[in-house]
Amino acid sequence: MSAAPLSIAVIGAGIGGLSAAVALHRAGFAVDVYEQAPELTEVGGGINMGPNAIRVLRSYGLAAALDRDGVRPQSTHQRRWQDGRTLQQAPLNPRCEELYGAPHMTFHRRDLLAAIATGFPAEHIHLNHRLAGFADQGDRVAAWFDNGARISVDVLVGADGIHSIVRTQLFGEAAPDFAGCVAYRGLVPMDRVAGLGVADGNQSWLGPGGHLVHYPVSGKRLLNFVGWTEHDTWNREDWTDRATIERALAAFADWHPQIRHIIAAADTCFIWALFDRDPLPRWSVGRVTLLGDACHPMYPFMGQGAAQAIEDGAALAACLLAGGDDPAAALHRYEQWRLPRVSRLQAMSRANKIRFHMPDGPQQQARDAEWARATDRSPDALRWLYEHDPAALAEPAAA
C-alpha cells in the first residue's frame, strides 16, 4: 500500500503562494491554501514578468490562461526624463521566446492571479483565514486561525508577504526598511493615449531622484504607469493611499510632456511606499519554510520580485519530491538552492535604485554613455537570469 502524499498548507494566496500551490499540487502533494482576505485579489496595478517566470507558469499548463489578458511587449526603451532622448533600446518579443522558450509578458496583477488560479482546485483555497500561530510538533505542524479553524499538516509554507506572520514567529519581529521611495501608480484607458505610440512596448524614463515606467496590460486595453520619487520619511498619517492626479503631476512637474499627458489621463492615482529587508541567512526551521516576499522582498528595479517567488514554488516542489521521507531536510535543501540567486537579485535591485535616480551631472553622463555602448538591459545579456531552471536541482552554490 502506497504512503499518503505529504499534506502541505500554504499561507497566503498571492502570486507566489498560489503559484507554489499549483506546483505542489501538480507534484502530487495534498495542498491547501489559506488566505486572510475575503477574496482572491492582488494589490497594485501592472507587473512585468520575465521569460524565466513565464516558462515556469507555462510548464503548469497555464499558457492559454496567461495569453487571455497578458501582453507581449515588443521592446524595452530607456529614455531621459526631460527630453525623451533614448538611453537604451532592446527587443523583447519575439526575441525572448527565441532565446529562452517563453516570452516576456506584462499583466494587470489581478489578471495574472486569475490565470494562475485556473491551475489549482478552488475548493482547496480557504478565504477569510488569517493565521494566528503554529507549532512544529516534530512529525506534524499544527496551525490555527483567527476564525477558530485549526489544521495539522506535514509542511507549512509562509507565502504571506513582507509582513509575514510565519516569518515573525520563526525569526522574531523586525520592521521592514523604508527604501526612501514612494510610487504614484495608475491605469489609463489606452484610447486616451492612442497618439503616443505606447501600446506595444515598455518605456522607462530616468531622471534625478526618480523614474517612471509605463507599459500595456489587460490585452492592451489599459496602460499601467508607476512613477517613483525619493523621500526621506514615510508616515501613514502624512500620505494617503489614494493620491490625487494633481499631486502626481506636481511630483513630475518638469518632466517630458508625454509623462504628464499619461498621468493626467488617469481617472485615479494611488501611492505606496517601498520597503524591503536585508537577506535572511535561512528560511526554514524544521517543517516550516518561507517563500517570496516573506523571505526575500526586493525593490522592483529588476522586475523580478514576483518572478522569484514563482521560481521558489517550482524549486520547493522539486526539493520535496526529491526529499523522500525527510521534509525538514528537503526544506533545508530548498533554501540552500534558492538563497544565492535571490540574494544576488536583491542586491542588484538595490543598486538599480541608485543607478536609475542619479542627479544630472558627470556620473549620470557616464551612465548614459555606458548604456549607449552596452546592452545590459537586453534579453541577450541576461542569460544567467532567464535561462535558470529552478526545478533542476544542483549544488547550493550554483545560482
C-alpha positions in Angstrom: 0.0 0.0 0.0 1.5 3.3 -1.0 2.1 6.1 1.5 -0.3 9.0 1.6 1.1 12.2 -0.1 2.5 14.9 2.1 -0.1 17.4 3.3 1.0 21.0 2.8 -0.5 24.2 4.0 0.4 27.4 2.0 -0.3 30.6 4.0 -1.1 33.4 1.5 -2.8 33.3 -1.9 -0.9 36.0 -3.7 1.1 35.3 -6.9 3.9 33.5 -5.0 1.7 31.4 -2.7 -0.8 30.4 -5.4 1.8 29.5 -8.0 3.6 27.4 -5.4 0.3 25.7 -4.6 -0.1 24.9 -8.3 3.5 23.4 -8.4 3.0 21.4 -5.3 -0.5 20.1 -6.4 0.9 19.1 -9.8 3.7 17.2 -8.0 1.1 15.1 -6.3 1.0 16.6 -2.8 -2.2 17.3 -0.8 -2.2 21.1 -0.8 -4.5 23.7 0.8 -4.1 27.4 0.6 -5.2 29.8 3.5 -5.8 33.4 2.7 -6.8 36.1 5.1 -8.7 38.2 2.6 -12.3 37.6 1.7 -11.5 37.1 -2.0 -8.5 36.4 -4.3 -7.0 39.8 -5.1 -3.7 41.5 -5.8 -2.8 45.0 -4.6 -1.3 47.1 -7.3 -1.6 47.7 -11.0 0.7 46.2 -13.6 3.5 43.8 -13.4 6.4 42.8 -15.7 7.1 39.0 -15.9 10.3 37.9 -17.5 10.6 34.7 -19.5 12.1 32.8 -16.5 8.8 33.1 -14.7 6.5 32.7 -17.8 8.3 29.5 -18.7 7.6 28.1 -15.2 3.9 29.0 -15.4 3.6 27.6 -18.9 5.0 24.3 -17.6 2.0 24.1 -15.3 -0.3 24.1 -18.3 -1.3 27.8 -17.9 -0.2 29.1 -21.4 -3.8 29.7 -22.6 -4.8 31.4 -19.4 -1.8 33.7 -19.5 -2.4 34.7 -23.1 -6.0 35.7 -22.3 -5.1 39.1 -21.0 -1.3 39.1 -20.9 0.6 41.4 -23.3 3.8 40.6 -25.1 5.6 44.0 -25.5 7.9 44.2 -28.5 10.7 46.2 -26.9 12.1 48.0 -23.8 13.1 51.6 -24.1 15.0 53.7 -21.5 14.7 57.4 -22.0 15.9 60.7 -20.5 13.4 62.4 -18.2 13.2 65.9 -19.7 13.8 65.5 -23.5 12.9 61.8 -24.1 16.3 61.1 -25.6 17.0 57.3 -26.0 19.5 55.9 -23.5 19.0 52.3 -24.4 16.6 50.2 -26.5 16.3 46.5 -26.9 13.9 43.9 -28.4 11.8 41.8 -26.0 9.4 39.8 -28.2 9.7 37.5 -30.1 13.4 37.6 -29.1 12.8 36.3 -25.5 10.9 33.3 -26.8 13.6 32.5 -29.4 16.3 32.6 -26.6 14.5 31.2 -23.6 11.4 29.3 -24.8 9.0 31.8 -23.3 8.0 35.5 -23.9 8.4 38.5 -21.7 4.8 39.5 -20.7 3.0 42.3 -18.9 -0.2 41.9 -16.9 -2.6 43.6 -14.6 -1.8 41.8 -11.3 -5.4 40.8 -10.9 -5.3 39.1 -14.4 -2.1 37.2 -13.6 -3.5 35.9 -10.3 -6.7 34.8 -12.0 -4.7 32.9 -14.7 -2.6 31.1 -12.0 -5.8 30.3 -10.1 -7.1 28.2 -13.1 -4.4 25.7 -12.3 -5.5 25.0 -8.7 -8.7 23.4 -7.3 -10.9 26.3 -6.0 -12.2 24.1 -3.2 -8.8 23.9 -1.6 -8.5 27.7 -1.3 -9.7 28.8 2.1 -10.5 32.5 2.3 -11.1 34.6 5.5 -8.3 32.5 7.2 -5.8 34.8 9.0 -3.0 32.8 10.6 -2.8 33.3 14.3 0.0 30.9 15.1 1.6 27.4 14.5 3.6 24.8 16.4 6.1 22.4 14.8 5.4 19.1 16.7 8.3 17.2 15.1 6.3 14.9 12.8 3.4 17.4 12.0 2.8 21.1 12.1 -0.3 22.4 13.9 -1.7 25.8 12.8 -4.7 27.9 14.0 -6.5 30.8 12.6 -8.4 33.9 13.9 -11.7 32.4 12.8 -11.2 29.4 15.1 -10.1 26.9 12.4 -7.3 24.5 13.2 -5.2 22.3 10.9 -2.5 19.7 11.1 -0.1 19.2 8.2 3.2 17.7 7.2 4.7 21.0 5.9 3.7 24.7 6.4 4.8 27.3 3.8 4.7 31.0 4.7 3.9 32.9 1.5 2.3 35.7 3.4 4.3 38.7 2.2 6.7 41.3 3.6 4.8 41.4 6.9 4.7 37.6 7.2 3.3 36.2 10.3 5.1 32.9 9.7 8.4 34.8 9.4 7.8 36.7 12.6 7.1 33.5 14.5 10.2 31.8 13.1 12.7 34.6 13.4 11.2 37.4 15.5 9.6 40.7 15.0 11.5 43.2 12.8 10.0 46.1 10.9 10.9 46.3 7.1 13.2 49.1 6.0 11.7 52.1 4.1 13.6 52.4 0.8 13.3 56.2 0.6 10.9 55.9 -2.4 7.2 56.3 -2.9 5.4 55.5 -6.1 2.5 57.0 -7.9 0.6 54.4 -9.9 -2.4 54.5 -12.2 -4.1 52.8 -15.1 -5.1 54.7 -18.2 -7.6 53.5 -20.9 -5.4 53.1 -24.0 -7.7 55.1 -26.2 -6.9 58.2 -24.2 -3.2 57.9 -25.1 -3.6 56.4 -28.5 -1.5 59.1 -30.2 1.6 58.4 -28.1 2.5 55.1 -29.6 2.8 53.3 -26.2 0.7 50.2 -26.8 3.5 47.9 -28.0 6.4 48.4 -25.6 7.8 49.1 -22.1 9.2 52.6 -21.5 11.3 53.8 -18.6 12.1 57.5 -18.1 15.1 58.2 -15.8 15.7 61.4 -14.0 17.2 63.0 -10.9 15.7 61.5 -7.8 13.1 59.4 -9.6 12.0 57.4 -12.6 8.7 56.4 -14.3 7.8 53.3 -16.2 4.7 52.6 -18.4 3.6 49.5 -20.3 0.3 48.0 -21.7 -1.7 45.5 -19.6 -5.1 43.8 -19.8 -4.9 42.9 -23.5 -3.6 46.4 -24.3 -6.9 47.9 -23.1 -5.0 49.7 -20.3 -1.7 51.5 -19.9 -0.1 51.0 -16.5 2.2 53.6 -15.1 4.4 53.8 -12.0 6.4 56.8 -11.1 9.0 56.7 -8.3 10.2 59.7 -6.4 12.6 59.8 -3.4 11.5 60.9 0.1 13.3 60.9 3.4 10.5 59.5 5.5 7.2 57.7 5.2 4.4 58.0 7.8 1.0 56.7 7.0 -0.5 59.9 8.6 1.4 62.1 6.1 0.2 60.3 3.0 -3.0 58.8 1.7 -3.2 55.6 -0.3 -5.3 57.4 -2.9 -3.2 60.3 -4.2 -4.7 63.0 -6.4 -3.8 63.3 -10.1 -2.6 66.9 -9.2 -0.2 65.5 -6.6 1.3 63.1 -9.1 1.6 65.8 -11.7 3.4 68.0 -9.2 5.9 65.2 -8.5 6.8 65.1 -12.2 6.2 68.8 -12.9 9.3 69.3 -15.1 9.3 66.0 -16.9 8.6 65.3 -20.5 5.2 66.2 -21.8 4.4 62.5 -22.6 4.8 61.7 -18.9 2.4 64.5 -17.9 -0.1 63.5 -20.6 -0.2 59.9 -19.3 -0.6 60.9 -15.7 -3.3 63.5 -16.5 -5.3 60.8 -18.5 -5.8 58.6 -15.4 -9.1 58.7 -13.5 -7.4 57.9 -10.2 -3.9 57.7 -8.8 -2.7 55.6 -5.9 0.5 56.0 -3.9 2.5 53.4 -1.9 5.8 53.3 -0.2 8.6 50.9 -1.0 10.0 48.6 1.7 12.4 45.7 1.8 14.6 43.7 4.2 18.2 42.5 4.3 18.6 38.9 3.1 17.8 36.3 5.7 20.6 33.7 6.4 17.9 31.0 6.5 14.2 30.5 5.6 13.4 27.1 7.2 13.0 25.7 10.7 12.0 22.1 10.9 8.9 21.5 8.8 8.2 25.2 8.2 9.6 27.4 5.5 9.1 30.7 3.7 8.6 31.8 0.1 8.7 35.1 -1.9 8.3 38.4 -0.1 8.1 36.6 3.2 11.8 35.8 3.0 13.3 37.9 0.2 11.4 41.1 -0.6 13.2 43.2 -3.2 12.9 46.5 -4.9 11.1 46.3 -8.2 14.0 47.7 -10.2 15.0 44.3 -11.7 11.3 43.4 -12.4 11.9 40.1 -10.5 10.1 40.2 -7.2 7.1 38.1 -8.2 9.2 36.1 -10.7 11.5 34.9 -8.0 8.5 33.9 -5.8 7.3 31.8 -8.8 10.7 30.2 -9.1 10.6 29.5 -5.3 7.5 27.4 -5.8 8.9 25.3 -8.5 12.1 24.7 -6.5 10.1 23.9 -3.4 8.1 21.3 -5.2 11.2 19.7 -6.7 13.0 19.6 -3.4 10.1 18.0 -1.6 9.7 15.4 -4.4 13.4 14.5 -4.1 13.3 14.7 -0.3 11.7 11.3 0.3 10.7 10.8 3.9 12.6 13.8 5.4 10.6 17.0 4.7 12.9 19.1 7.0 16.0 18.1 5.0 14.1 18.9 1.8 13.2 22.4 3.1 16.8 23.0 4.0 17.9 22.0 0.5 15.3 24.3 -1.0 16.7 27.4 0.9 20.3 26.5 0.1 19.4 26.2 -3.6 17.5 29.5 -3.7 19.4 31.8 -1.4 22.4 32.7 -3.6 20.2 33.6 -6.5 17.6 35.7 -4.7 20.3 37.5 -2.6 22.1 38.5 -5.8 18.9 39.9 -7.3 18.1 41.8 -4.1 21.5 43.4 -4.3 21.1 44.2 -8.0 17.7 45.7 -7.4 19.0 48.0 -4.7 21.9 49.1 -6.9 19.5 50.0 -9.7 17.7 52.4 -7.4 20.9 54.4 -7.3 21.6 53.9 -11.0 18.1 55.0 -12.1 17.9 58.1 -9.9 21.2 59.7 -10.4 21.2 63.5 -10.3 22.2 65.2 -13.6 25.9 65.6 -13.8 29.2 63.7 -14.5 28.1 60.4 -13.1 24.8 60.5 -14.9 26.6 61.3 -18.1 29.0 58.4 -17.6 26.0 56.1 -17.0 24.3 57.3 -20.2 27.4 56.8 -22.2 27.9 53.3 -20.8 24.3 52.4 -21.6 24.7 53.7 -25.2 27.6 51.2 -25.6 26.2 48.2 -23.7 23.1 46.0 -23.8 22.8 45.1 -20.1 19.0 45.6 -20.2 18.6 43.4 -23.3 17.4 39.8 -23.1 20.5 38.5 -24.8 22.7 39.9 -21.9 20.6 38.3 -19.1 21.1 34.6 -19.8 22.1 33.9 -16.2 18.7 35.2 -15.1 16.4 34.0 -17.8 17.8 30.5 -18.6 17.7 29.3 -15.0 15.6 26.3 -14.3 14.5 26.4 -10.6 13.4 22.8 -10.6 16.8 21.5 -11.9 18.3 21.0 -8.5 22.1 21.4 -8.4 24.7 22.1 -5.7 23.7 25.1 -3.5 26.5 27.3 -4.8 25.0 27.3 -8.3 22.7 30.3 -8.9 
